[in-house]
């Protein structure tokens, strides 16, 4: 029984987007590993921004630093 835990920042993923993630991961496990969709469990955890860090920075600070590095389009 596969168990997949998806963690995303709390930014307003819609119910439809979550439904698509669950279906997509379940289908991928079935296609690649031959896993039974009926016994595949997928959970989605939404994490508050202040509880998520990347590269030693809170995620919002990291994103701001990355945006400052991007050349104008």
Residue pairs with C-beta under 8 A, 6 or more apart in sequence:
1 39
1 40
1 41
2 29
2 33
2 35
2 39
2 40
2 41
3 41
3 42
3 43
4 25
4 29
4 40
4 41
4 42
4 43
5 42
5 43
5 44
5 45
6 21
6 25
6 42
6 43
6 44
6 45
7 44
7 45
7 46
7 47
8 44
8 45
8 46
8 47
9 46
9 47
9 48
9 49
9 52
9 59
10 46
10 47
10 48
10 49
13 21
13 44
13 46
18 44
21 42
21 44
22 42
22 44
25 40
25 42
26 37
26 40
26 42
27 37
29 35
29 37
29 40
30 36
30 37
30 40
49 58
49 59
49 60
50 58
52 58
52 59
53 59
53 62
54 62
55 62
57 65
